[in-house]
Amino acid sequence: MFVPSRENRNQKKRETKPVKIALGTEVKKKKPNAAPVPVQEIRRDKTGHWPTFTEKRGRCKEPNCAGIPKVMCTKCKVHLCFTPSSNCFMEFHK
């Protein structure tokens, strides 16, 4: 069995994809099936936003949250955490 030497292993470099930068921020590609976040006027109008439980789990739309809750806002149609320890539902609508 042939084992390449350490020098040969270091010579092979991984191909890197070019990073697209626009106005100093990295541009991320969105998945085609990602739920759109409503505009701020609707998000923060404080009327008709009710948490409801769904059969399917989804990623929480609050920034910096990695939760996968079953709770969804009836007006915004986005999944948000709604627990005593993590109340992203309230933070999302402030």
DSSP file (Angstrom, degrees, kcal/mol; ACC not computed):
  #  RESIDUE AA STRUCTURE BP1 BP2  ACC     N-H-->O    O-->H-N    N-H-->O    O-->H-N    TCO  KAPPA ALPHA  PHI   PSI    X-CA   Y-CA   Z-CA
    1    1 A M              0   0    0      0, 0.0     2,-0.5     0, 0.0     0, 0.0   0.000 360.0 360.0 360.0 132.8    0.0    0.0    0.0
    2    2 A F        -     0   0    0      2,-0.0     0, 0.0     0, 0.0     0, 0.0  -0.756 360.0-171.4 -92.3 127.3    1.3    3.4   -1.0
    3    3 A V        -     0   0    0     -2,-0.5     2,-0.0     0, 0.0     0, 0.0  -0.975  23.5-128.3-116.7 119.8    1.2    6.2    1.6
    4    4 A P        -     0   0    0      0, 0.0     5,-0.0     0, 0.0    -2,-0.0  -0.346  27.9-110.3 -67.3 146.7    2.1    9.7    0.3
    5    5 A S     >  -     0   0    0      1,-0.1     4,-1.8    -2,-0.0     3,-0.2  -0.239  29.6-104.4 -70.4 165.9    4.8   11.5    2.2
    6    6 A R  H  > S+     0   0    0      1,-0.2     4,-1.7     2,-0.2     5,-0.1   0.845 120.5  56.0 -61.0 -35.8    3.9   14.6    4.2
    7    7 A E  H  > S+     0   0    0      1,-0.2     4,-1.0     2,-0.2    -1,-0.2   0.906 107.2  48.8 -65.1 -41.2    5.4   16.9    1.6
    8    8 A N  H  > S+     0   0    0      1,-0.2     4,-0.9    -3,-0.2    -1,-0.2   0.861 109.0  53.1 -68.2 -35.4    3.1   15.5   -1.2
    9    9 A R  H  < S+     0   0    0     -4,-1.8     3,-0.4     1,-0.2    -1,-0.2   0.872 107.8  50.7 -67.4 -36.4    0.0   15.8    0.9
   10   10 A N  H  < S+     0   0    0     -4,-1.7    -1,-0.2     1,-0.2    -2,-0.2   0.733 100.1  64.9 -74.4 -21.7    0.7   19.5    1.6
   11   11 A Q  H  < S+     0   0    0     -4,-1.0     2,-0.6    -3,-0.2    -1,-0.2   0.825  85.2  81.2 -71.4 -30.1    1.2   20.2   -2.1
   12   12 A K     <  -     0   0    0     -4,-0.9     2,-0.4    -3,-0.4    -1,-0.0  -0.666  68.0-170.3 -79.0 117.8   -2.5   19.4   -2.9
   13   13 A K        -     0   0    0     -2,-0.6     2,-0.2     3,-0.0    -2,-0.1  -0.840  23.3-112.5-110.2 147.3   -4.6   22.4   -2.0
   14   14 A R        -     0   0    0     -2,-0.4     2,-0.3     1,-0.1    -1,-0.0  -0.468  33.7-110.8 -73.5 146.0   -8.3   22.5   -1.9
   15   15 A E        -     0   0    0     -2,-0.2     2,-0.4     1,-0.0    -1,-0.1  -0.604  32.8-150.6 -75.7 136.6  -10.0   24.6   -4.5
   16   16 A T        -     0   0    0     -2,-0.3     3,-0.0    -3,-0.0    -3,-0.0  -0.890   9.0-129.2-111.4 142.1  -11.7   27.6   -3.0
   17   17 A K        -     0   0    0     -2,-0.4     2,-0.1     1,-0.1     0, 0.0  -0.642  34.9-102.3 -84.4 142.9  -14.7   29.3   -4.4
   18   18 A P        -     0   0    0      0, 0.0     2,-0.5     0, 0.0    -1,-0.1  -0.423  33.0-128.7 -66.4 139.2  -14.5   33.0   -4.9
   19   19 A V        -     0   0    0     -2,-0.1     2,-0.5    -3,-0.0    -3,-0.0  -0.774  16.0-141.3 -90.8 126.1  -16.3   35.1   -2.2
   20   20 A K        -     0   0    0     -2,-0.5     7,-1.8     7,-0.3     2,-0.5  -0.759  20.5-171.7 -89.2 129.3  -18.7   37.7   -3.6
   21   21 A I  E     -A   26   0A   0     -2,-0.5     2,-0.5     5,-0.2     5,-0.2  -0.982   9.1-179.2-126.3 129.4  -18.6   40.9   -1.6
   22   22 A A  E >  S-A   25   0A   0      3,-2.3     3,-1.5    -2,-0.5    -2,-0.0  -0.978  74.3 -17.6-129.2 119.4  -21.0   43.8   -2.1
   23   23 A L  T 3  S-     0   0    0     -2,-0.5    -1,-0.1     1,-0.3     3,-0.1   0.831 125.6 -54.4  57.0  36.5  -20.7   46.9    0.0
   24   24 A G  T 3  S+     0   0    0      1,-0.2     2,-0.4     0, 0.0    -1,-0.3   0.495 117.6 100.2  82.0   3.2  -18.4   45.3    2.5
   25   25 A T  E <  S-A   22   0A   0     -3,-1.5    -3,-2.3     0, 0.0     2,-0.3  -0.933  76.4-110.6-122.3 148.6  -20.8   42.4    3.4
   26   26 A E  E     -A   21   0A   0     -2,-0.4     2,-0.5    -5,-0.2    -5,-0.2  -0.563  29.7-131.1 -76.5 134.3  -20.7   38.8    2.1
   27   27 A V        -     0   0    0     -7,-1.8     2,-0.4    -2,-0.3    -7,-0.3  -0.755  22.2-159.2 -88.7 125.6  -23.6   37.9   -0.2
   28   28 A K        -     0   0    0     -2,-0.5     2,-0.4     0, 0.0     0, 0.0  -0.853  15.6-126.4-106.4 141.0  -25.3   34.7    0.7
   29   29 A K        -     0   0    0     -2,-0.4     2,-0.3     1,-0.0    -2,-0.0  -0.707  25.7-136.5 -82.8 133.2  -27.4   32.7   -1.7
   30   30 A K        -     0   0    0     -2,-0.4    -1,-0.0     1,-0.1     0, 0.0  -0.646  20.0-110.9 -87.6 146.0  -30.9   32.0   -0.4
   31   31 A K    >   -     0   0    0     -2,-0.3     3,-1.7     1,-0.1    -1,-0.1  -0.505  26.7-123.2 -70.0 144.8  -32.4   28.5   -0.7
   32   32 A P  T 3  S+     0   0    0      0, 0.0    -1,-0.1     0, 0.0    -2,-0.0   0.764 109.5  47.9 -65.2 -23.5  -35.2   28.6   -3.2
   33   33 A N  T 3  S+     0   0    0      2,-0.1     2,-0.2     3,-0.0    -2,-0.0   0.205  80.3 129.3-101.9  16.4  -37.7   27.2   -0.6
   34   34 A A    <   -     0   0    0     -3,-1.7    -4,-0.0     1,-0.1     0, 0.0  -0.505  65.1-113.9 -72.3 137.1  -36.8   29.6    2.2
   35   35 A A        -     0   0    0     -2,-0.2     2,-0.2     1,-0.1    -1,-0.1  -0.532  32.1-120.0 -71.6 131.4  -39.8   31.4    3.7
   36   36 A P        -     0   0    0      0, 0.0    -1,-0.1     0, 0.0    -3,-0.0  -0.468  19.7-126.4 -72.4 143.0  -39.7   35.1    3.1
   37   37 A V        -     0   0    0     -2,-0.2     3,-0.1     1,-0.1    40,-0.1  -0.760  31.3-115.6 -87.3 132.3  -39.6   37.4    6.1
   38   38 A P        -     0   0    0      0, 0.0    -1,-0.1     0, 0.0    38,-0.1  -0.201  36.9 -88.9 -66.7 160.3  -42.4   40.0    6.0
   39   39 A V    >>  -     0   0    0      1,-0.1     4,-2.5     4,-0.0     3,-0.5  -0.258  39.7-108.7 -65.8 157.9  -41.7   43.7    5.7
   40   40 A Q  H 3> S+     0   0    0      1,-0.2     4,-2.2     2,-0.2    -1,-0.1   0.790 114.6  61.9 -64.0 -30.2  -41.1   45.6    8.9
   41   41 A E  H 34 S+     0   0    0      2,-0.2    -1,-0.2     1,-0.2     4,-0.1   0.919 113.2  36.2 -62.2 -42.1  -44.4   47.6    8.7
   42   42 A I  H X4 S+     0   0    0     -3,-0.5     3,-1.1     1,-0.2     5,-0.3   0.901 115.8  55.4 -74.4 -42.4  -46.4   44.3    8.8
   43   43 A R  H 3< S+     0   0    0     -4,-2.5     3,-0.3     1,-0.2    -2,-0.2   0.856 117.4  33.5 -58.2 -38.6  -44.0   42.6   11.3
   44   44 A R  T 3< S+     0   0    0     -4,-2.2    -1,-0.2    -5,-0.2    -2,-0.2   0.094  82.8 103.8-111.7  21.6  -44.3   45.4   13.9
   45   45 A D  S <  S-     0   0    0     -3,-1.1    -1,-0.2     2,-0.1    -2,-0.1   0.587  75.1-139.8 -81.2  -8.6  -47.9   46.6   13.5
   46   46 A K        +     0   0    0     -3,-0.3     2,-0.4    -4,-0.2    -2,-0.1   0.736  63.5 110.1  59.8  27.9  -48.9   44.7   16.7
   47   47 A T  S    S+     0   0    0     -5,-0.3    -1,-0.1     1,-0.1    -2,-0.1  -0.993  78.1   0.7-134.7 131.6  -52.2   43.5   15.3
   48   48 A G  S    S+     0   0    0     -2,-0.4     2,-0.8     1,-0.2    27,-0.1   0.597  79.9 137.9  78.0  13.0  -53.2   39.9   14.4
   49   49 A H        +     0   0    0     25,-0.1    -1,-0.2    26,-0.1    24,-0.1  -0.820  23.8 163.8 -94.1 107.9  -49.9   38.2   15.3
   50   50 A W        -     0   0    0     -2,-0.8    24,-2.4    -3,-0.1     2,-0.3  -0.984  35.7-125.5-127.0 133.8  -50.9   35.0   17.1
   51   51 A P  E     +B   73   0B   0      0, 0.0     2,-0.3     0, 0.0    22,-0.2  -0.576  32.4 179.7 -75.6 138.9  -48.6   32.0   17.8
   52   52 A T  E     -B   72   0B   0     20,-2.1    20,-2.8    -2,-0.3     2,-0.3  -0.993  26.8-119.2-137.9 146.0  -50.0   28.7   16.5
   53   53 A F  E     -B   71   0B   0     -2,-0.3     2,-0.3    18,-0.2    18,-0.2  -0.654  29.8-164.9 -85.9 139.8  -48.6   25.1   16.7
   54   54 A T        -     0   0    0     16,-2.8    -1,-0.0    -2,-0.3     0, 0.0  -0.805  28.6-126.4-119.5 162.0  -47.9   23.3   13.4
   55   55 A E  S    S+     0   0    0     -2,-0.3     2,-0.3     2,-0.1    -1,-0.1   0.873  94.2  63.5 -71.1 -38.6  -47.2   19.7   12.5
   56   56 A K  S    S-     0   0    0     14,-0.1     2,-0.2    -3,-0.0    -2,-0.2  -0.677  79.3-133.8 -95.0 140.2  -44.0   20.6   10.7
   57   57 A R        -     0   0    0     -2,-0.3     2,-0.3    22,-0.0    13,-0.2  -0.554  25.8-178.9 -84.8 155.2  -40.9   22.1   12.3
   58   58 A G        -     0   0    0     11,-2.0     2,-0.2    -2,-0.2    13,-0.1  -0.977  34.3 -85.9-149.9 161.2  -39.1   25.0   10.7
   59   59 A R        -     0   0    0     -2,-0.3    20,-0.4     9,-0.2     9,-0.2  -0.458  48.4-108.5 -71.2 138.9  -36.0   27.2   11.3
   60   60 A C        -     0   0    0      7,-2.5    20,-0.2    -2,-0.2     5,-0.2  -0.470  20.7-150.2 -67.2 134.7  -36.6   30.2   13.6
   61   61 A K        +     0   0    0     18,-2.0    -1,-0.1    -2,-0.2    19,-0.1   0.446  62.5 110.2 -89.9  -1.2  -36.4   33.4   11.6
   62   62 A E  S >  S-     0   0    0     17,-0.2     3,-1.2     1,-0.1    -2,-0.1  -0.600  80.9-106.9 -71.4 130.2  -35.1   35.6   14.5
   63   63 A P  T 3  S+     0   0    0      0, 0.0     3,-0.1     0, 0.0    -1,-0.1  -0.273 101.4  19.4 -58.5 145.2  -31.5   36.5   13.7
   64   64 A N  T 3  S+     0   0    0      1,-0.2     2,-0.4    -3,-0.0    -3,-0.1   0.726  97.9 116.5  65.9  26.6  -28.9   34.7   15.8
   65   65 A C    <   -     0   0    0     -3,-1.2    -1,-0.2    -5,-0.2    -5,-0.0  -0.989  41.9-174.8-123.5 133.3  -31.3   31.9   16.8
   66   66 A A        +     0   0    0     -2,-0.4    -1,-0.1    -3,-0.1    -5,-0.0   0.164  41.3 131.8-109.5  16.4  -30.6   28.3   15.7
   67   67 A G        -     0   0    0     -8,-0.1    -7,-2.5     1,-0.1    -2,-0.1  -0.269  46.6-153.7 -70.8 156.1  -33.9   26.9   17.0
   68   68 A I        +     0   0    0     -9,-0.2    -9,-0.2    12,-0.0    -1,-0.1  -0.702  30.4 176.1-127.6  77.6  -36.2   24.6   15.1
   69   69 A P        -     0   0    0      0, 0.0   -11,-2.0     0, 0.0    12,-0.1  -0.277  39.5-140.7 -84.8 167.6  -39.7   25.3   16.6
   70   70 A K  S    S+     0   0    0    -13,-0.2   -16,-2.8    10,-0.1     2,-0.4   0.318  74.9 102.4-100.4   2.5  -43.2   24.0   15.8
   71   71 A V  E     -B   53   0B   0      9,-0.3     9,-2.0   -18,-0.2     2,-0.3  -0.721  49.4-177.2 -93.3 137.2  -44.7   27.5   16.5
   72   72 A M  E     -BC  52  79B   0    -20,-2.8   -20,-2.1    -2,-0.4     2,-0.4  -0.980  30.0-116.5-133.4 144.4  -45.6   29.8   13.6
   73   73 A C  E  >  -B   51   0B   0      5,-2.3     4,-1.9    -2,-0.3     5,-0.3  -0.676  21.0-144.7 -77.5 129.6  -47.0   33.3   13.5
   74   74 A T  T  4 S+     0   0    0    -24,-2.4    -1,-0.1    -2,-0.4   -25,-0.1   0.817  96.4  37.0 -67.5 -30.4  -50.5   33.3   11.9
   75   75 A K  T  4 S+     0   0    0    -27,-0.1    -1,-0.2   -25,-0.1   -26,-0.1   0.903 124.1  37.0 -87.5 -46.3  -50.0   36.6   10.2
   76   76 A C  T  4 S-     0   0    0      2,-0.1    -2,-0.2   -33,-0.1     3,-0.1   0.728  91.5-142.1 -80.5 -22.7  -46.3   36.5    9.2
   77   77 A K     <  +     0   0    0     -4,-1.9     2,-0.3     1,-0.2    -3,-0.1   0.879  57.0 125.4  59.8  41.7  -46.3   32.8    8.4
   78   78 A V        -     0   0    0     -5,-0.3    -5,-2.3   -20,-0.0     2,-0.3  -0.958  64.0-113.3-127.2 148.8  -42.8   32.3    9.8
   79   79 A H  B     +C   72   0B   0    -20,-0.4   -18,-2.0    -2,-0.3     2,-0.3  -0.615  39.9 173.2 -79.6 137.7  -41.5   29.9   12.4
   80   80 A L        -     0   0    0     -9,-2.0    -9,-0.3    -2,-0.3     2,-0.2  -0.996  36.0-105.4-144.8 145.2  -40.4   31.4   15.7
   81   81 A C        +     0   0    0     -2,-0.3     8,-2.0   -12,-0.1     7,-0.4  -0.489  33.8 178.5 -69.2 138.6  -39.3   30.1   19.1
   82   82 A F        +     0   0    0      5,-0.2     5,-0.2     6,-0.2    -1,-0.1  -0.567  31.1 119.5-144.9  74.1  -41.9   30.5   21.8
   83   83 A T  S    S-     0   0    0      3,-2.0     6,-0.1    -2,-0.1     3,-0.1  -0.861  74.1-104.5-131.1 164.2  -40.7   29.0   25.1
   84   84 A P  S    S+     0   0    0      0, 0.0     3,-0.2     0, 0.0    -1,-0.0   0.836 122.5  42.0 -59.6 -31.5  -40.0   30.4   28.6
   85   85 A S  S    S+     0   0    0      1,-0.3     2,-0.4    -3,-0.0     0, 0.0   0.757 126.0  29.9 -88.0 -24.7  -36.3   30.3   27.9
   86   86 A S        +     0   0    0     -3,-0.1    -3,-2.0     0, 0.0     2,-0.8  -0.846  61.0 175.7-140.0  99.8  -36.3   31.6   24.3
   87   87 A N     >  +     0   0    0     -2,-0.4     4,-1.5    -5,-0.2     3,-0.3  -0.588  18.4 151.6-105.8  70.1  -39.1   34.0   23.3
   88   88 A C  H  >  +     0   0    0     -2,-0.8     4,-2.7    -7,-0.4     5,-0.2   0.761  66.4  69.7 -68.9 -24.7  -38.2   34.8   19.7
   89   89 A F  H  > S+     0   0    0     -8,-2.0     4,-1.0    -3,-0.2    -1,-0.2   0.929 104.2  40.4 -58.3 -46.5  -41.8   35.4   18.9
   90   90 A M  H  4 S+     0   0    0     -3,-0.3     3,-0.3     1,-0.2     4,-0.3   0.905 116.0  49.8 -69.9 -43.2  -41.9   38.6   21.0
   91   91 A E  H >< S+     0   0    0     -4,-1.5     3,-1.0     1,-0.2    -2,-0.2   0.867 107.1  55.7 -64.4 -37.4  -38.4   39.8   19.9
   92   92 A F  H 3< S+     0   0    0     -4,-2.7    -1,-0.2     1,-0.2    -2,-0.2   0.815 111.0  44.3 -65.0 -32.0  -39.3   39.3   16.2
   93   93 A H  T 3<        0   0    0     -4,-1.0    -1,-0.2    -3,-0.3   -47,-0.2   0.310 360.0 360.0 -99.6   8.2  -42.4   41.6   16.5
   94   94 A K    <         0   0    0     -3,-1.0    -1,-0.2    -4,-0.3    -2,-0.1   0.468 360.0 360.0 -78.7 360.0  -40.8   44.4   18.6
